[in-house]
Amino acid sequence: MRDALSAALSWHTTTAAIILRLTPYWVLLVPALGIVIIYFLNTMPGASPYLTKDSAEFLSPIVLAVGVAIAAWLAVTRPEIYYKWLAVFAVCLLLRELHFRGTNTGFYIAFVLLIGWASYARDRFEPFISNRTIVTLLMSLIWTYLVSKSFDQHFWDAHMTGSLSRDLFEENLEILGHVLFVALVVVSAFVEGPAAALQRER
């Protein structure tokens, strides 16, 4: 039992090291850039009405639905397991965005399971899991979502003055995360996996 746990820990640690080596440091600046853009857009009378919580909650699922639709199409038409994983990830994001009862907690559980699945089956996720563009987009959207949740957890309330609010940044950073997810799905569509290459050769 101990040997099995040690082997599993070593495997997942190696996966994490592979992903981190492929992730550029500037990924950490993506949500910061989003925050700066949101801040300045909020000072513009023509743009600020479109940054409200109501506007964001209307736009956010629409943007995400584009990614869900493409991911579902890829899962149905492409043989690689990565596309199935991407479609499940998309559905989890959409269910969380629609705010059904329990979906927030359920999303975090599903996210951990999805990451575990990708790590456990990393050899079957090639060449996607070693594609620098895919990894960069995936890590950017994960980090952007985490930063958006820090606003939801009131970490920045002391800095919310004037027309600034935690909803302003949380909701619009989520939209940025959804845009990054759509970019991830689109880029993934142009990466050919071994199963697709084999089918094409036939």
C-alpha positions as MATLAB code, in Angstrom:
seq = 'MRDALSAALSWHTTTAAIILRLTPYWVLLVPALGIVIIYFLNTMPGASPYLTKDSAEFLSPIVLAVGVAIAAWLAVTRPEIYYKWLAVFAVCLLLRELHFRGTNTGFYIAFVLLIGWASYARDRFEPFISNRTIVTLLMSLIWTYLVSKSFDQHFWDAHMTGSLSRDLFEENLEILGHVLFVALVVVSAFVEGPAAALQRER';
ca = [
       0.000    0.000    0.000;
       2.779    2.402    0.948;
       4.673    1.575   -2.250;
       1.557    2.216   -4.337;
       0.984    5.584   -2.666;
       4.640    6.516   -3.114;
       4.513    5.559   -6.800;
       1.299    7.573   -7.317;
       2.794   10.595   -5.558;
       5.948   10.352   -7.664;
       3.881   10.088  -10.859;
       1.704   13.123  -10.101;
       4.718   15.129   -8.898;
       6.442   14.404  -12.198;
       3.326   15.538  -14.076;
       3.281   18.792  -12.111;
       6.974   19.357  -12.852;
       6.401   18.787  -16.590;
       3.506   21.257  -16.647;
       5.377   23.891  -14.651;
       8.419   23.645  -16.938;
       6.167   24.405  -19.897;
       4.415   27.312  -18.171;
       5.980   30.746  -18.795;
       6.299   33.045  -15.805;
       4.245   35.776  -17.480;
       1.130   33.634  -16.985;
       1.063   35.048  -13.438;
       0.535   38.514  -14.931;
      -2.523   37.595  -17.031;
      -5.172   38.312  -14.350;
      -3.201   41.387  -13.238;
      -3.444   42.744  -16.782;
      -7.158   41.916  -16.737;
      -7.570   43.848  -13.485;
      -5.809   46.904  -14.940;
      -7.980   46.830  -18.075;
     -11.171   46.426  -16.010;
     -10.110   49.299  -13.763;
      -9.549   51.692  -16.661;
     -12.683   50.584  -18.530;
     -14.635   51.286  -15.355;
     -13.482   54.918  -15.479;
     -14.954   55.334  -18.961;
     -18.641   56.388  -18.922;
     -19.271   54.606  -22.210;
     -17.862   51.280  -20.985;
     -18.635   51.126  -17.257;
     -22.375   50.261  -17.651;
     -21.301   47.039  -19.427;
     -19.083   45.952  -16.524;
     -21.850   45.557  -13.966;
     -22.666   42.250  -12.298;
     -25.898   41.934  -14.297;
     -24.138   42.562  -17.605;
     -21.336   40.157  -16.737;
     -23.739   37.419  -15.672;
     -25.534   37.809  -19.020;
     -22.371   37.780  -21.139;
     -20.357   35.216  -19.195;
     -22.410   32.074  -19.998;
     -22.714   33.147  -23.649;
     -18.920   33.304  -24.012;
     -18.522   30.012  -22.180;
     -21.236   28.342  -24.270;
     -19.120   28.966  -27.376;
     -16.289   26.993  -25.803;
     -18.668   24.259  -24.637;
     -20.136   23.866  -28.135;
     -16.716   23.590  -29.784;
     -15.432   21.230  -27.073;
     -18.500   18.991  -27.476;
     -18.023   18.899  -31.250;
     -14.355   17.960  -30.836;
     -15.214   15.244  -28.320;
     -17.676   13.684  -30.765;
     -15.553   14.004  -33.911;
     -12.013   13.403  -32.607;
     -10.771   10.069  -31.191;
      -8.285   11.402  -28.615;
      -9.188   11.083  -24.930;
      -7.970   14.663  -24.392;
     -11.014   16.015  -26.234;
     -13.345   14.018  -23.965;
     -11.537   15.494  -20.974;
     -11.859   18.987  -22.452;
     -15.614   18.516  -23.007;
     -16.148   17.350  -19.405;
     -14.150   20.357  -18.186;
     -16.328   22.624  -20.345;
     -19.566   21.174  -18.963;
     -18.306   21.565  -15.377;
     -17.496   25.227  -16.037;
     -20.902   25.817  -17.604;
     -22.829   24.154  -14.775;
     -20.916   26.260  -12.259;
     -21.647   29.409  -14.278;
     -25.377   28.632  -14.331;
     -25.351   28.573  -10.506;
     -27.417   25.475   -9.843;
     -27.571   24.431   -6.203;
     -24.341   22.706   -5.219;
     -22.536   23.374   -8.489;
     -19.962   25.677   -6.905;
     -18.689   23.029   -4.483;
     -19.248   20.336   -7.090;
     -17.073   22.217   -9.548;
     -14.071   22.215   -7.218;
     -14.457   18.495   -6.590;
     -14.806   17.870  -10.330;
     -11.791   20.087  -11.059;
      -9.547   18.086   -8.713;
     -10.784   14.843  -10.293;
     -10.176   16.238  -13.796;
      -6.624   17.261  -12.930;
      -6.059   13.844  -11.368;
      -7.441   12.157  -14.487;
      -5.188   14.184  -16.788;
      -2.135   13.405  -14.662;
      -2.928    9.699  -14.277;
      -3.447    9.301  -18.031;
      -0.795   11.790  -19.129;
       0.753    9.425  -21.666;
      -2.641    9.150  -23.388;
      -2.954   12.949  -23.334;
       0.045   13.418  -25.599;
       0.850   15.517  -27.554;
      -1.585   17.960  -25.930;
      -0.172   17.827  -22.406;
       3.287   18.721  -23.717;
       2.115   21.435  -26.088;
       3.398   24.741  -24.717;
       0.528   26.833  -26.119;
      -2.135   24.533  -24.669;
      -0.399   24.404  -21.289;
       0.039   28.200  -21.255;
      -3.651   28.799  -21.977;
      -4.767   26.177  -19.455;
      -2.571   27.573  -16.677;
      -3.601   31.143  -17.559;
      -7.296   30.370  -17.238;
      -6.814   28.387  -13.997;
      -4.790   31.218  -12.451;
      -7.308   33.818  -13.654;
     -10.177   31.859  -12.069;
      -8.248   31.569   -8.799;
      -7.609   35.312   -8.703;
     -11.280   36.011   -9.486;
     -12.274   33.825   -6.517;
      -9.961   35.831   -4.258;
     -12.295   38.790   -4.867;
     -15.286   36.592   -4.046;
     -13.566   35.666   -0.772;
     -13.291   39.381    0.153;
      -9.473   39.416    0.100;
      -9.434   42.828   -1.601;
     -12.397   44.557    0.041;
     -10.153   47.099    1.787;
      -9.058   48.387   -1.630;
     -12.564   48.666   -3.083;
     -13.271   52.392   -2.985;
     -15.441   54.723   -5.039;
     -17.021   52.882   -7.969;
     -14.844   49.812   -7.433;
     -16.391   46.639   -6.071;
     -15.443   43.003   -5.703;
     -18.223   42.053   -8.142;
     -16.689   44.336  -10.774;
     -13.445   42.382  -10.759;
     -14.722   38.909   -9.893;
     -17.372   38.743  -12.607;
     -15.272   40.320  -15.350;
     -12.197   38.242  -14.530;
     -14.433   35.205  -14.936;
     -15.303   36.437  -18.419;
     -11.575   36.708  -19.134;
     -11.212   33.127  -17.901;
     -13.986   32.038  -20.248;
     -12.322   33.809  -23.173;
      -9.107   31.949  -22.344;
     -11.062   28.688  -22.271;
     -12.501   29.375  -25.721;
      -8.949   30.093  -26.932;
      -7.788   26.821  -25.371;
     -10.498   24.848  -27.170;
      -9.798   26.548  -30.512;
      -6.033   25.987  -30.260;
      -6.632   22.360  -29.226;
      -8.620   21.810  -32.419;
      -5.479   22.470  -34.472;
      -3.250   20.014  -32.593;
      -3.278   16.592  -34.199;
      -3.116   13.630  -31.868;
      -1.707   10.185  -32.742;
      -5.127    8.576  -33.199;
      -6.208   11.247  -35.689;
      -2.890   10.954  -37.535;
      -3.350    7.186  -37.769;
      -6.890    7.569  -39.116;
      -5.688   10.103  -41.694;
      -2.952    7.751  -42.912;
      -5.514    5.023  -43.448;
];
